[in-house]
Amino acid sequence: METVNISDLRANLLKYLEKANSGQHITVTTNGKVLATLSPPVEQREAAKNQLRALSETAKIRDVTSPIDVDWDANQ
């Protein structure tokens, strides 16, 4: 992971965005303090599929909509 000072980032923004786009992670600092991390773009569709896949491993049908032993006001 590359580290860059905010003033260098401002002066060379396109260069660092291209590096991030190519897969590099870049940490942005000011006065030695980390401000942010630039990372490669995430394929939104693929990320959503991965999240759903992870949820499907633990989710149960009617998991949220059917109370176990508590009467909800909406059920009355």
mmCIF file as gemmi writes it, N, C-alpha and C atoms, coordinates in Angstrom:
data_model
loop_
_atom_site.group_PDB
_atom_site.id
_atom_site.type_symbol
_atom_site.label_atom_id
_atom_site.label_alt_id
_atom_site.label_comp_id
_atom_site.label_asym_id
_atom_site.label_entity_id
_atom_site.label_seq_id
_atom_site.pdbx_PDB_ins_code
_atom_site.Cartn_x
_atom_site.Cartn_y
_atom_site.Cartn_z
_atom_site.occupancy
_atom_site.B_iso_or_equiv
_atom_site.pdbx_formal_charge
_atom_site.auth_seq_id
_atom_site.auth_asym_id
_atom_site.pdbx_PDB_model_num
ATOM 1 N N . MET Axp A 1 ? 0.849 -1.178 0 1 0 ? 1 A 1
ATOM 2 C CA . MET Axp A 1 ? 0 0 0 1 0 ? 1 A 1
ATOM 3 C C . MET Axp A 1 ? 0.896 1.243 0 1 0 ? 1 A 1
ATOM 4 N N . GLU Axp A 2 ? 0.606 2.133 -0.892 1 0 ? 2 A 1
ATOM 5 C CA . GLU Axp A 2 ? 1.367 3.373 -1.016 1 0 ? 2 A 1
ATOM 6 C C . GLU Axp A 2 ? 0.766 4.44 -0.105 1 0 ? 2 A 1
ATOM 7 N N . THR Axp A 3 ? 1.611 5.287 0.459 1 0 ? 3 A 1
ATOM 8 C CA . THR Axp A 3 ? 1.154 6.394 1.295 1 0 ? 3 A 1
ATOM 9 C C . THR Axp A 3 ? 1.544 7.701 0.627 1 0 ? 3 A 1
ATOM 10 N N . VAL Axp A 4 ? 0.617 8.645 0.606 1 0 ? 4 A 1
ATOM 11 C CA . VAL Axp A 4 ? 0.871 9.933 -0.043 1 0 ? 4 A 1
ATOM 12 C C . VAL Axp A 4 ? 0.316 11.054 0.836 1 0 ? 4 A 1
ATOM 13 N N . ASN Axp A 5 ? 1.043 12.16 0.892 1 0 ? 5 A 1
ATOM 14 C CA . ASN Axp A 5 ? 0.595 13.335 1.622 1 0 ? 5 A 1
ATOM 15 C C . ASN Axp A 5 ? -0.484 14.041 0.81 1 0 ? 5 A 1
ATOM 16 N N . ILE Axp A 6 ? -1.411 14.668 1.483 1 0 ? 6 A 1
ATOM 17 C CA . ILE Axp A 6 ? -2.545 15.315 0.807 1 0 ? 6 A 1
ATOM 18 C C . ILE Axp A 6 ? -2.097 16.363 -0.216 1 0 ? 6 A 1
ATOM 19 N N . SER Axp A 7 ? -1.024 17.094 0.073 1 0 ? 7 A 1
ATOM 20 C CA . SER Axp A 7 ? -0.566 18.111 -0.885 1 0 ? 7 A 1
ATOM 21 C C . SER Axp A 7 ? -0.046 17.454 -2.163 1 0 ? 7 A 1
ATOM 22 N N . ASP Axp A 8 ? 0.627 16.306 -2.034 1 0 ? 8 A 1
ATOM 23 C CA . ASP Axp A 8 ? 1.093 15.573 -3.214 1 0 ? 8 A 1
ATOM 24 C C . ASP Axp A 8 ? -0.104 14.997 -3.974 1 0 ? 8 A 1
ATOM 25 N N . LEU Axp A 9 ? -1.103 14.534 -3.232 1 0 ? 9 A 1
ATOM 26 C CA . LEU Axp A 9 ? -2.32 14.021 -3.877 1 0 ? 9 A 1
ATOM 27 C C . LEU Axp A 9 ? -2.999 15.108 -4.698 1 0 ? 9 A 1
ATOM 28 N N . ARG Axp A 10 ? -3.126 16.284 -4.128 1 0 ? 10 A 1
ATOM 29 C CA . ARG Axp A 10 ? -3.756 17.405 -4.852 1 0 ? 10 A 1
ATOM 30 C C . ARG Axp A 10 ? -2.989 17.741 -6.131 1 0 ? 10 A 1
ATOM 31 N N . ALA Axp A 11 ? -1.675 17.743 -6.03 1 0 ? 11 A 1
ATOM 32 C CA . ALA Axp A 11 ? -0.845 18.118 -7.175 1 0 ? 11 A 1
ATOM 33 C C . ALA Axp A 11 ? -0.84 17.048 -8.269 1 0 ? 11 A 1
ATOM 34 N N . ASN Axp A 12 ? -1.086 15.799 -7.886 1 0 ? 12 A 1
ATOM 35 C CA . ASN Axp A 12 ? -0.991 14.686 -8.842 1 0 ? 12 A 1
ATOM 36 C C . ASN Axp A 12 ? -2.22 13.784 -8.775 1 0 ? 12 A 1
ATOM 37 N N . LEU Axp A 13 ? -3.378 14.372 -8.623 1 0 ? 13 A 1
ATOM 38 C CA . LEU Axp A 13 ? -4.602 13.605 -8.408 1 0 ? 13 A 1
ATOM 39 C C . LEU Axp A 13 ? -4.842 12.56 -9.483 1 0 ? 13 A 1
ATOM 40 N N . LEU Axp A 14 ? -4.729 12.929 -10.74 1 0 ? 14 A 1
ATOM 41 C CA . LEU Axp A 14 ? -4.991 11.983 -11.826 1 0 ? 14 A 1
ATOM 42 C C . LEU Axp A 14 ? -4.066 10.774 -11.749 1 0 ? 14 A 1
ATOM 43 N N . LYS Axp A 15 ? -2.802 11.015 -11.446 1 0 ? 15 A 1
ATOM 44 C CA . LYS Axp A 15 ? -1.823 9.924 -11.336 1 0 ? 15 A 1
ATOM 45 C C . LYS Axp A 15 ? -2.25 8.917 -10.261 1 0 ? 15 A 1
ATOM 46 N N . TYR Axp A 16 ? -2.678 9.43 -9.098 1 0 ? 16 A 1
ATOM 47 C CA . TYR Axp A 16 ? -3.06 8.529 -8.008 1 0 ? 16 A 1
ATOM 48 C C . TYR Axp A 16 ? -4.397 7.839 -8.279 1 0 ? 16 A 1
ATOM 49 N N . LEU Axp A 17 ? -5.316 8.525 -8.935 1 0 ? 17 A 1
ATOM 50 C CA . LEU Axp A 17 ? -6.581 7.886 -9.302 1 0 ? 17 A 1
ATOM 51 C C . LEU Axp A 17 ? -6.345 6.763 -10.311 1 0 ? 17 A 1
ATOM 52 N N . GLU Axp A 18 ? -5.425 6.975 -11.233 1 0 ? 18 A 1
ATOM 53 C CA . GLU Axp A 18 ? -5.086 5.918 -12.196 1 0 ? 18 A 1
ATOM 54 C C . GLU Axp A 18 ? -4.458 4.721 -11.494 1 0 ? 18 A 1
ATOM 55 N N . LYS Axp A 19 ? -3.601 4.979 -10.503 1 0 ? 19 A 1
ATOM 56 C CA . LYS Axp A 19 ? -3.009 3.882 -9.729 1 0 ? 19 A 1
ATOM 57 C C . LYS Axp A 19 ? -4.095 3.102 -8.991 1 0 ? 19 A 1
ATOM 58 N N . ALA Axp A 20 ? -5.026 3.819 -8.371 1 0 ? 20 A 1
ATOM 59 C CA . ALA Axp A 20 ? -6.117 3.148 -7.664 1 0 ? 20 A 1
ATOM 60 C C . ALA Axp A 20 ? -6.968 2.348 -8.641 1 0 ? 20 A 1
ATOM 61 N N . ASN Axp A 21 ? -7.227 2.905 -9.802 1 0 ? 21 A 1
ATOM 62 C CA . ASN Axp A 21 ? -8.023 2.221 -10.808 1 0 ? 21 A 1
ATOM 63 C C . ASN Axp A 21 ? -7.347 0.944 -11.293 1 0 ? 21 A 1
ATOM 64 N N . SER Axp A 22 ? -6.015 0.922 -11.24 1 0 ? 22 A 1
ATOM 65 C CA . SER Axp A 22 ? -5.282 -0.263 -11.685 1 0 ? 22 A 1
ATOM 66 C C . SER Axp A 22 ? -5.156 -1.319 -10.594 1 0 ? 22 A 1
ATOM 67 N N . GLY Axp A 23 ? -5.702 -1.045 -9.406 1 0 ? 23 A 1
ATOM 68 C CA . GLY Axp A 23 ? -5.717 -2.062 -8.359 1 0 ? 23 A 1
ATOM 69 C C . GLY Axp A 23 ? -4.94 -1.726 -7.107 1 0 ? 23 A 1
ATOM 70 N N . GLN Axp A 24 ? -4.265 -0.6 -7.067 1 0 ? 24 A 1
ATOM 71 C CA . GLN Axp A 24 ? -3.479 -0.242 -5.887 1 0 ? 24 A 1
ATOM 72 C C . GLN Axp A 24 ? -4.34 0.441 -4.829 1 0 ? 24 A 1
ATOM 73 N N . HIS Axp A 25 ? -3.964 0.248 -3.579 1 0 ? 25 A 1
ATOM 74 C CA . HIS Axp A 25 ? -4.576 0.967 -2.46 1 0 ? 25 A 1
ATOM 75 C C . HIS Axp A 25 ? -3.609 2.071 -2.053 1 0 ? 25 A 1
ATOM 76 N N . ILE Axp A 26 ? -4.133 3.278 -1.854 1 0 ? 26 A 1
ATOM 77 C CA . ILE Axp A 26 ? -3.292 4.426 -1.54 1 0 ? 26 A 1
ATOM 78 C C . ILE Axp A 26 ? -3.833 5.095 -0.287 1 0 ? 26 A 1
ATOM 79 N N . THR Axp A 27 ? -2.968 5.241 0.713 1 0 ? 27 A 1
ATOM 80 C CA . THR Axp A 27 ? -3.34 5.903 1.953 1 0 ? 27 A 1
ATOM 81 C C . THR Axp A 27 ? -2.989 7.381 1.848 1 0 ? 27 A 1
ATOM 82 N N . VAL Axp A 28 ? -3.951 8.241 2.187 1 0 ? 28 A 1
ATOM 83 C CA . VAL Axp A 28 ? -3.755 9.69 2.126 1 0 ? 28 A 1
ATOM 84 C C . VAL Axp A 28 ? -3.56 10.198 3.55 1 0 ? 28 A 1
ATOM 85 N N . THR Axp A 29 ? -2.495 10.985 3.765 1 0 ? 29 A 1
ATOM 86 C CA . THR Axp A 29 ? -2.186 11.488 5.102 1 0 ? 29 A 1
ATOM 87 C C . THR Axp A 29 ? -2.03 13.002 5.108 1 0 ? 29 A 1
ATOM 88 N N . THR Axp A 30 ? -2.126 13.573 6.295 1 0 ? 30 A 1
ATOM 89 C CA . THR Axp A 30 ? -1.779 14.963 6.526 1 0 ? 30 A 1
ATOM 90 C C . THR Axp A 30 ? -1.133 15.038 7.895 1 0 ? 30 A 1
ATOM 91 N N . ASN Axp A 31 ? 0.017 15.643 7.959 1 0 ? 31 A 1
ATOM 92 C CA . ASN Axp A 31 ? 0.783 15.725 9.207 1 0 ? 31 A 1
ATOM 93 C C . ASN Axp A 31 ? 0.959 14.357 9.862 1 0 ? 31 A 1
ATOM 94 N N . GLY Axp A 32 ? 1.133 13.333 9.071 1 0 ? 32 A 1
ATOM 95 C CA . GLY Axp A 32 ? 1.34 11.986 9.587 1 0 ? 32 A 1
ATOM 96 C C . GLY Axp A 32 ? 0.079 11.261 10.019 1 0 ? 32 A 1
ATOM 97 N N . LYS Axp A 33 ? -1.068 11.907 9.908 1 0 ? 33 A 1
ATOM 98 C CA . LYS Axp A 33 ? -2.348 11.318 10.312 1 0 ? 33 A 1
ATOM 99 C C . LYS Axp A 33 ? -3.09 10.825 9.074 1 0 ? 33 A 1
ATOM 100 N N . VAL Axp A 34 ? -3.615 9.607 9.141 1 0 ? 34 A 1
ATOM 101 C CA . VAL Axp A 34 ? -4.333 9.038 7.997 1 0 ? 34 A 1
ATOM 102 C C . VAL Axp A 34 ? -5.693 9.725 7.854 1 0 ? 34 A 1
ATOM 103 N N . LEU Axp A 35 ? -5.962 10.194 6.637 1 0 ? 35 A 1
ATOM 104 C CA . LEU Axp A 35 ? -7.245 10.835 6.334 1 0 ? 35 A 1
ATOM 105 C C . LEU Axp A 35 ? -8.196 9.89 5.604 1 0 ? 35 A 1
ATOM 106 N N . ALA Axp A 36 ? -7.639 9.134 4.652 1 0 ? 36 A 1
ATOM 107 C CA . ALA Axp A 36 ? -8.493 8.297 3.808 1 0 ? 36 A 1
ATOM 108 C C . ALA Axp A 36 ? -7.639 7.264 3.091 1 0 ? 36 A 1
ATOM 109 N N . THR Axp A 37 ? -8.327 6.34 2.469 1 0 ? 37 A 1
ATOM 110 C CA . THR Axp A 37 ? -7.663 5.348 1.631 1 0 ? 37 A 1
ATOM 111 C C . THR Axp A 37 ? -8.359 5.316 0.282 1 0 ? 37 A 1
ATOM 112 N N . LEU Axp A 38 ? -7.589 5.476 -0.767 1 0 ? 38 A 1
ATOM 113 C CA . LEU Axp A 38 ? -8.115 5.313 -2.119 1 0 ? 38 A 1
ATOM 114 C C . LEU Axp A 38 ? -7.973 3.836 -2.471 1 0 ? 38 A 1
ATOM 115 N N . SER Axp A 39 ? -9.025 3.267 -3.006 1 0 ? 39 A 1
ATOM 116 C CA . SER Axp A 39 ? -8.967 1.853 -3.364 1 0 ? 39 A 1
ATOM 117 C C . SER Axp A 39 ? -9.55 1.641 -4.752 1 0 ? 39 A 1
ATOM 118 N N . PRO Axp A 40 ? -9.286 0.485 -5.342 1 0 ? 40 A 1
ATOM 119 C CA . PRO Axp A 40 ? -9.805 0.205 -6.678 1 0 ? 40 A 1
ATOM 120 C C . PRO Axp A 40 ? -11.335 0.235 -6.68 1 0 ? 40 A 1
ATOM 121 N N . PRO Axp A 41 ? -11.927 0.567 -7.817 1 0 ? 41 A 1
ATOM 122 C CA . PRO Axp A 41 ? -13.384 0.584 -7.888 1 0 ? 41 A 1
ATOM 123 C C . PRO Axp A 41 ? -13.957 -0.814 -7.666 1 0 ? 41 A 1
ATOM 124 N N . VAL Axp A 42 ? -15.119 -0.848 -7.064 1 0 ? 42 A 1
ATOM 125 C CA . VAL Axp A 42 ? -15.791 -2.114 -6.791 1 0 ? 42 A 1
ATOM 126 C C . VAL Axp A 42 ? -16.92 -2.283 -7.795 1 0 ? 42 A 1
ATOM 127 N N . GLU Axp A 43 ? -16.962 -3.417 -8.4 1 0 ? 43 A 1
ATOM 128 C CA . GLU Axp A 43 ? -18.065 -3.74 -9.301 1 0 ? 43 A 1
ATOM 129 C C . GLU Axp A 43 ? -19.318 -3.836 -8.431 1 0 ? 43 A 1
ATOM 130 N N . GLN Axp A 44 ? -20.217 -2.873 -8.556 1 0 ? 44 A 1
ATOM 131 C CA . GLN Axp A 44 ? -21.375 -2.813 -7.668 1 0 ? 44 A 1
ATOM 132 C C . GLN Axp A 44 ? -22.261 -4.04 -7.779 1 0 ? 44 A 1
ATOM 133 N N . ARG Axp A 45 ? -22.486 -4.498 -8.967 1 0 ? 45 A 1
ATOM 134 C CA . ARG Axp A 45 ? -23.349 -5.667 -9.148 1 0 ? 45 A 1
ATOM 135 C C . ARG Axp A 45 ? -22.726 -6.9 -8.487 1 0 ? 45 A 1
ATOM 136 N N . GLU Axp A 46 ? -21.429 -7.082 -8.686 1 0 ? 46 A 1
ATOM 137 C CA . GLU Axp A 46 ? -20.738 -8.233 -8.098 1 0 ? 46 A 1
ATOM 138 C C . GLU Axp A 46 ? -20.704 -8.119 -6.574 1 0 ? 46 A 1
ATOM 139 N N . ALA Axp A 47 ? -20.497 -6.904 -6.06 1 0 ? 47 A 1
ATOM 140 C CA . ALA Axp A 47 ? -20.489 -6.693 -4.615 1 0 ? 47 A 1
ATOM 141 C C . ALA Axp A 47 ? -21.855 -7.018 -4.019 1 0 ? 47 A 1
ATOM 142 N N . ALA Axp A 48 ? -22.927 -6.603 -4.686 1 0 ? 48 A 1
ATOM 143 C CA . ALA Axp A 48 ? -24.274 -6.897 -4.21 1 0 ? 48 A 1
ATOM 144 C C . ALA Axp A 48 ? -24.539 -8.401 -4.211 1 0 ? 48 A 1
ATOM 145 N N . LYS Axp A 49 ? -24.103 -9.075 -5.253 1 0 ? 49 A 1
ATOM 146 C CA . LYS Axp A 49 ? -24.276 -10.531 -5.316 1 0 ? 49 A 1
ATOM 147 C C . LYS Axp A 49 ? -23.525 -11.213 -4.176 1 0 ? 49 A 1
ATOM 148 N N . ASN Axp A 50 ? -22.323 -10.756 -3.896 1 0 ? 50 A 1
ATOM 149 C CA . ASN Axp A 50 ? -21.538 -11.334 -2.809 1 0 ? 50 A 1
ATOM 150 C C . ASN Axp A 50 ? -22.209 -11.113 -1.46 1 0 ? 50 A 1
ATOM 151 N N . GLN Axp A 51 ? -22.785 -9.931 -1.251 1 0 ? 51 A 1
ATOM 152 C CA . GLN Axp A 51 ? -23.49 -9.654 -0.001 1 0 ? 51 A 1
ATOM 153 C C . GLN Axp A 51 ? -24.714 -10.555 0.137 1 0 ? 51 A 1
ATOM 154 N N . LEU Axp A 52 ? -25.47 -10.71 -0.934 1 0 ? 52 A 1
ATOM 155 C CA . LEU Axp A 52 ? -26.644 -11.579 -0.888 1 0 ? 52 A 1
ATOM 156 C C . LEU Axp A 52 ? -26.249 -13.025 -0.649 1 0 ? 52 A 1
ATOM 157 N N . ARG Axp A 53 ? -25.166 -13.45 -1.272 1 0 ? 53 A 1
ATOM 158 C CA . ARG Axp A 53 ? -24.667 -14.807 -1.08 1 0 ? 53 A 1
ATOM 159 C C . ARG Axp A 53 ? -24.307 -15.041 0.393 1 0 ? 53 A 1
ATOM 160 N N . ALA Axp A 54 ? -23.644 -14.062 1.002 1 0 ? 54 A 1
ATOM 161 C CA . ALA Axp A 54 ? -23.269 -14.176 2.416 1 0 ? 54 A 1
ATOM 162 C C . ALA Axp A 54 ? -24.512 -14.196 3.306 1 0 ? 54 A 1
ATOM 163 N N . LEU Axp A 55 ? -25.49 -13.363 2.991 1 0 ? 55 A 1
ATOM 164 C CA . LEU Axp A 55 ? -26.727 -13.352 3.775 1 0 ? 55 A 1
ATOM 165 C C . LEU Axp A 55 ? -27.506 -14.654 3.643 1 0 ? 55 A 1
ATOM 166 N N . SER Axp A 56 ? -27.469 -15.244 2.464 1 0 ? 56 A 1
ATOM 167 C CA . SER Axp A 56 ? -28.24 -16.47 2.242 1 0 ? 56 A 1
ATOM 168 C C . SER Axp A 56 ? -27.73 -17.637 3.076 1 0 ? 56 A 1
ATOM 169 N N . GLU Axp A 57 ? -26.49 -17.556 3.529 1 0 ? 57 A 1
ATOM 170 C CA . GLU Axp A 57 ? -25.935 -18.627 4.345 1 0 ? 57 A 1
ATOM 171 C C . GLU Axp A 57 ? -26.539 -18.665 5.74 1 0 ? 57 A 1
ATOM 172 N N . THR Axp A 58 ? -27.009 -17.523 6.245 1 0 ? 58 A 1
ATOM 173 C CA . THR Axp A 58 ? -27.542 -17.481 7.612 1 0 ? 58 A 1
ATOM 174 C C . THR Axp A 58 ? -29.024 -17.133 7.68 1 0 ? 58 A 1
ATOM 175 N N . ALA Axp A 59 ? -29.583 -16.597 6.618 1 0 ? 59 A 1
ATOM 176 C CA . ALA Axp A 59 ? -30.988 -16.173 6.637 1 0 ? 59 A 1
ATOM 177 C C . ALA Axp A 59 ? -31.918 -17.384 6.596 1 0 ? 59 A 1
ATOM 178 N N . LYS Axp A 60 ? -33.073 -17.202 7.206 1 0 ? 60 A 1
ATOM 179 C CA . LYS Axp A 60 ? -34.104 -18.231 7.188 1 0 ? 60 A 1
ATOM 180 C C . LYS Axp A 60 ? -35.358 -17.63 6.575 1 0 ? 60 A 1
ATOM 181 N N . ILE Axp A 61 ? -36.102 -18.43 5.884 1 0 ? 61 A 1
ATOM 182 C CA . ILE Axp A 61 ? -37.345 -17.951 5.298 1 0 ? 61 A 1
ATOM 183 C C . ILE Axp A 61 ? -38.253 -17.476 6.426 1 0 ? 61 A 1
ATOM 184 N N . ARG Axp A 62 ? -38.861 -16.319 6.242 1 0 ? 62 A 1
ATOM 185 C CA . ARG Axp A 62 ? -39.744 -15.694 7.221 1 0 ? 62 A 1
ATOM 186 C C . ARG Axp A 62 ? -38.99 -15.279 8.471 1 0 ? 62 A 1
ATOM 187 N N . ASP Axp A 63 ? -37.68 -15.175 8.378 1 0 ? 63 A 1
ATOM 188 C CA . ASP Axp A 63 ? -36.831 -14.846 9.509 1 0 ? 63 A 1
ATOM 189 C C . ASP Axp A 63 ? -37.237 -13.522 10.162 1 0 ? 63 A 1
ATOM 190 N N . VAL Axp A 64 ? -37.54 -12.51 9.361 1 0 ? 64 A 1
ATOM 191 C CA . VAL Axp A 64 ? -37.84 -11.194 9.906 1 0 ? 64 A 1
ATOM 192 C C . VAL Axp A 64 ? -39.341 -10.984 10.076 1 0 ? 64 A 1
ATOM 193 N N . THR Axp A 65 ? -40.141 -11.619 9.253 1 0 ? 65 A 1
ATOM 194 C CA . THR Axp A 65 ? -41.564 -11.309 9.241 1 0 ? 65 A 1
ATOM 195 C C . THR Axp A 65 ? -42.389 -12.109 10.236 1 0 ? 65 A 1
ATOM 196 N N . SER Axp A 66 ? -41.874 -13.191 10.787 1 0 ? 66 A 1
ATOM 197 C CA . SER Axp A 66 ? -42.683 -13.974 11.72 1 0 ? 66 A 1
ATOM 198 C C . SER Axp A 66 ? -42.045 -14.007 13.102 1 0 ? 66 A 1
ATOM 199 N N . PRO Axp A 67 ? -42.697 -13.397 14.093 1 0 ? 67 A 1
ATOM 200 C CA . PRO Axp A 67 ? -42.157 -13.399 15.446 1 0 ? 67 A 1
ATOM 201 C C . PRO Axp A 67 ? -42.15 -14.815 16.033 1 0 ? 67 A 1
ATOM 202 N N . ILE Axp A 68 ? -41.229 -15.081 16.902 1 0 ? 68 A 1
ATOM 203 C CA . ILE Axp A 68 ? -41.114 -16.409 17.481 1 0 ? 68 A 1
ATOM 204 C C . ILE Axp A 68 ? -42.136 -16.604 18.599 1 0 ? 68 A 1
ATOM 205 N N . ASP Axp A 69 ? -42.085 -15.771 19.6 1 0 ? 69 A 1
ATOM 206 C CA . ASP Axp A 69 ? -42.994 -15.967 20.731 1 0 ? 69 A 1
ATOM 207 C C . ASP Axp A 69 ? -43.552 -14.649 21.269 1 0 ? 69 A 1
ATOM 208 N N . VAL Axp A 70 ? -43.468 -13.601 20.478 1 0 ? 70 A 1
ATOM 209 C CA . VAL Axp A 70 ? -43.914 -12.292 20.924 1 0 ? 70 A 1
ATOM 210 C C . VAL Axp A 70 ? -45.018 -11.812 19.984 1 0 ? 70 A 1
ATOM 211 N N . ASP Axp A 71 ? -46.111 -11.317 20.579 1 0 ? 71 A 1
ATOM 212 C CA . ASP Axp A 71 ? -47.182 -10.744 19.754 1 0 ? 71 A 1
ATOM 213 C C . ASP Axp A 71 ? -46.792 -9.316 19.366 1 0 ? 71 A 1
ATOM 214 N N . TRP Axp A 72 ? -46.809 -9.066 18.098 1 0 ? 72 A 1
ATOM 215 C CA . TRP Axp A 72 ? -46.528 -7.73 17.608 1 0 ? 72 A 1
ATOM 216 C C . TRP Axp A 72 ? -47.836 -6.974 17.489 1 0 ? 72 A 1
ATOM 217 N N . ASP Axp A 73 ? -47.777 -5.668 17.673 1 0 ? 73 A 1
ATOM 218 C CA . ASP Axp A 73 ? -48.965 -4.836 17.519 1 0 ? 73 A 1
ATOM 219 C C . ASP Axp A 73 ? -49.559 -5.004 16.135 1 0 ? 73 A 1
ATOM 220 N N . ALA Axp A 74 ? -48.74 -5.184 15.15 1 0 ? 74 A 1
ATOM 221 C CA . ALA Axp A 74 ? -49.204 -5.32 13.767 1 0 ? 74 A 1
ATOM 222 C C . ALA Axp A 74 ? -49.995 -6.608 13.575 1 0 ? 74 A 1
ATOM 223 N N . ASN Axp A 75 ? -49.778 -7.618 14.411 1 0 ? 75 A 1
ATOM 224 C CA . ASN Axp A 75 ? -50.488 -8.889 14.277 1 0 ? 75 A 1
ATOM 225 C C . ASN Axp A 75 ? -51.878 -8.855 14.893 1 0 ? 75 A 1
ATOM 226 N N . GLN Axp A 76 ? -52.193 -7.832 15.632 1 0 ? 76 A 1
ATOM 227 C CA . GLN Axp A 76 ? -53.49 -7.775 16.302 1 0 ? 76 A 1
ATOM 228 C C . GLN Axp A 76 ? -54.522 -7.038 15.488 1 0 ? 76 A 1
